[in-house]
Amino acid sequence: MSLRQRMTPYWLLAPGLLWLVIFFVIPMYYMGELSLKTGTVQTGYELTWAFSNYSDAVSQYSEQFIRSFWYAGVATVFCLLIGYPLAYAIAFKAGRWKNLMLFAVVAPFFTTYLIRTIAWKTILDDSSPVVSVLKFLGMAPDGHVLATSGAVIAGLTYNFLPFMVLPLFTALERLDERLLEAGKDLYASTAQTFFRITLPLTMPGIIAGILLTFIPAAGDYVNATFLGGTGQAMIGNVIQSKYLVVTDYSEAAALSFTLMAIILVALLVYIKFAGTEALMGEEEEAT
Amino acid sequence: MTNIKMKQIRLLALGVLALVASLVLVACGGGGGGLGGSDNSDVTTASGGDPKGSLKISNWPLYIDGATIKNFDKVTGTSTTYTEDVNSNTDFFGKMQPLLSQGDSGGRSIIVVTDWMAEKMFKLGYIQKLDKAKIPNVEKNLIPALQSPSFDPNREFSVPWQSGMTGLVVRKDLAPDVKSINDLWDPKYKGKVTVLDEMRDTIPLMMAADGIDPVDATDQDWLDTIDKFKGLVSSGQIRKVTGNDYIQDLANGNVVAAIGWSGDAIQAQADNENIAYVQPAQGCSIWSDNMLIPVGAPNAAAAYEFMNYVYEPEVQAKITQYVNYVSPVEGVKQILLKQDPALANNELIFPSEQFTAKCFNQVSPPGDEQQVQEVEQAFEDAKLG
């Protein structure tokens, strides 16, 4: 290989790397520095290696951290329970409606995230038909759905559902139907074929979907702001309030880093179990 | 396959390395520079000049009528960009602080914030003093009640935009018996009431309702009341702590009573006649939003011209007709008496002394910045539940 050929990949990488350095590494550096400073807007900030910012952040807001991961976890499970059958139906049963159904999954993106979330305020209004039904079923003990955990989780589920459906659909679409036929030939029941063929082969889609849903959901604050009430603040709300309301920049930065670290650790553990192929997309058919 | 796996692991490792590297950089970099840290020892007076060119104003939403800006441009030959980007004092401060601390106003020549925030920004050296010779109409027409507020006794750096009252906004049909702040905590209204997310709106009213004079309240009074507030939040009595959006919840009945602003109540009444402002039995809190010229304002001359312009009673009357808040300009009532008598006789727009007898000027917690921030922090934590 000539030098020129060997350099090609680096040239191709350059724009992306440059982007990452300017908009990821450098801000990260400043945020890291800020998270170890003490001071106020009035007096200015001074680097004092205040690791206490981190311990304070975690001990004081552990409730909101736990709540965020709980909400995000529940929403992810719901997304999977709703998304898997949906993706399955689109991939195998939709026939000529396939493209239309896929379009329907993506269609909400044509409106902004904020507007869609605010629309849910109307859907879950105290006097809306939806809430009347829920009240009748005894599912709204306080007489309202807005400003409860349920509303926030519903909002998260709704907003992140497409991120679950699309990778699942891609995985299911690539599934070789002949394998299912082979399973039937070998007298496997429908359930057996599903659990022993379909599910394992679509695992990469499931894992990608879970990551794409869980990570942004855990850091979200829009749903909690609009659909939640007073006891539903997530860690995103805490960070927002720290930055913009209290202007305690150091602790806000420490909180952001902590959130990032927790997610990163969770991700690494998860990858350890699930394998990297699952995260990066699959090559298994090749073998 | 293993080859691919190796590469992928390497990629991930690289990512982690980048993160670690950034932290190490922090360690080596250290010290110096960055955010904050200024005082007002070197406050300048905004200079005047020829009021042409472009003028950028930041104000709150729905706070001006449709014609004033156009007319101003026509009369003076300026080209004004009027942006409604102030939604809350604290959020606006959070956004502007990094700029203002560098002596940059982001192109703005006028910003409008509430009294306490005006004071805070001035103390930080973010606001310029005014040359009163350039604003004769303000000198002439500012109503006496607003001429010497405690935060700026000589009106050296602030000019009131509009004033208003914080009190109760209720649905007369759904909560007819709410007359005092403490009526909101009636168990039958559990999950049906909201309060404002600005601490200085909500907490002093709660203190007054409990017989504490907000003007002389101690740090401990604030913290105790915030404690009570926290209890009401976690019990679910208070459904939500809101900004402007409480009005929609009142309109569709999700909320039956709220701590809210007088002007909102009049505007909402136009759509739903059951919405009304109720003066709390223990009094209301009175505040003003003020026009300020920030440091780095590119066109102070046009800013003066604008301040002067909106203090013409005829111009102000149009704004009052639209925003329905208390006007700071003398002579507006006389004009409106001819044009719109109902408005001119509205106690919320032209309050009588009797109507506001028990009201107090909006207050901040006592003490230095450190103490104030602690109280603010307690309030924020209570809100987060």
Contacts between the chains, C-beta under 8 A, distances in Angstrom:
chain1	res1	chain2	res2	distance
A	20	B	18	7.7
A	24	B	18	7.6
A	25	B	18	6.0
A	25	B	21	7.5
A	25	B	22	5.5
A	28	B	19	7.0
A	28	B	22	4.2
A	29	B	22	4.7
A	29	B	25	5.0
A	29	B	26	6.1
A	29	B	29	7.2
A	30	B	34	7.7
A	32	B	22	5.8
A	32	B	23	5.2
A	32	B	25	7.6
A	32	B	26	4.1
A	33	B	26	4.6
A	33	B	29	6.3
A	33	B	30	7.6
A	33	B	34	7.9
A	34	B	34	7.4
A	34	B	35	7.6
A	36	B	26	6.7
A	39	B	36	6.7
A	39	B	37	7.5
A	40	B	36	6.9
A	40	B	369	6.5
A	40	B	370	7.4
A	40	B	373	6.6
A	41	B	35	7.1
A	41	B	36	4.4
A	41	B	97	5.8
A	41	B	101	7.6
A	41	B	124	7.3
A	42	B	36	6.9
A	42	B	37	7.6
A	42	B	39	8.0
A	42	B	123	7.9
A	42	B	124	6.4
A	42	B	369	4.9
A	43	B	36	7.0
A	43	B	37	6.0
A	44	B	34	7.9
A	44	B	35	7.1
A	44	B	36	4.5
A	44	B	37	2.2
A	44	B	38	7.7
A	45	B	34	5.9
A	45	B	35	5.6
A	45	B	36	5.9
A	45	B	37	7.3
A	46	B	31	7.9
A	47	B	30	5.2
A	47	B	31	5.3
A	47	B	32	7.8
A	60	B	381	7.6
A	61	B	384	7.9
A	64	B	384	6.4
A	125	B	252	5.9
A	125	B	254	6.3
A	126	B	252	7.6
A	126	B	253	6.6
A	126	B	254	4.6
A	127	B	252	6.8
A	127	B	253	6.1
A	127	B	254	7.8
A	142	B	190	7.7
A	142	B	191	5.3
A	142	B	236	6.6
A	143	B	191	6.7
A	144	B	191	5.7
A	144	B	239	7.5
A	144	B	254	7.0
A	146	B	254	6.6
A	147	B	191	7.1
A	147	B	239	5.1
A	147	B	240	5.6
A	229	B	191	8.0
A	229	B	236	7.5
A	229	B	239	5.4
A	229	B	240	5.0
A	230	B	233	4.2
A	230	B	234	7.2
A	230	B	236	7.2
A	230	B	238	5.8
A	230	B	239	7.1
A	230	B	240	6.3
A	230	B	241	6.2
A	230	B	383	7.0
A	230	B	385	4.9
A	231	B	233	7.2
A	231	B	234	6.2
A	231	B	236	7.1
A	231	B	385	3.9
A	232	B	385	7.1
A	233	B	383	7.4
A	233	B	384	4.0
A	233	B	385	5.6
A	237	B	384	6.4
A	238	B	384	5.9
A	241	B	380	5.1
A	241	B	383	7.5
A	241	B	384	6.7
A	242	B	380	7.9
A	243	B	94	6.0
A	244	B	90	6.4
A	244	B	91	4.8
A	244	B	94	3.4
A	244	B	95	7.2
A	245	B	88	8.0
A	245	B	90	4.3
A	245	B	91	6.9
A	245	B	94	6.8
A	245	B	376	7.4
A	245	B	380	5.8
A	246	B	90	7.9
A	246	B	373	6.7
A	246	B	376	5.7
A	246	B	377	5.6
A	246	B	380	5.5
A	247	B	90	7.8
A	247	B	93	6.9
A	247	B	94	5.7
A	247	B	97	6.5
A	248	B	373	7.5
A	248	B	377	7.3
A	249	B	35	6.3
A	264	B	16	7.5
A	264	B	19	7.4
A	268	B	12	8.0
A	268	B	16	7.9
A	271	B	12	7.3
A	275	B	5	7.7
A	276	B	5	5.9
A	276	B	8	4.2
A	276	B	9	5.9
A	276	B	12	6.8
A	277	B	4	7.4
A	277	B	5	6.7
A	277	B	8	7.3
A	279	B	8	7.6
A	280	B	8	5.0
A	280	B	11	7.8
A	283	B	1	6.7
A	283	B	4	5.9
A	286	B	1	7.7
A	287	B	1	6.1
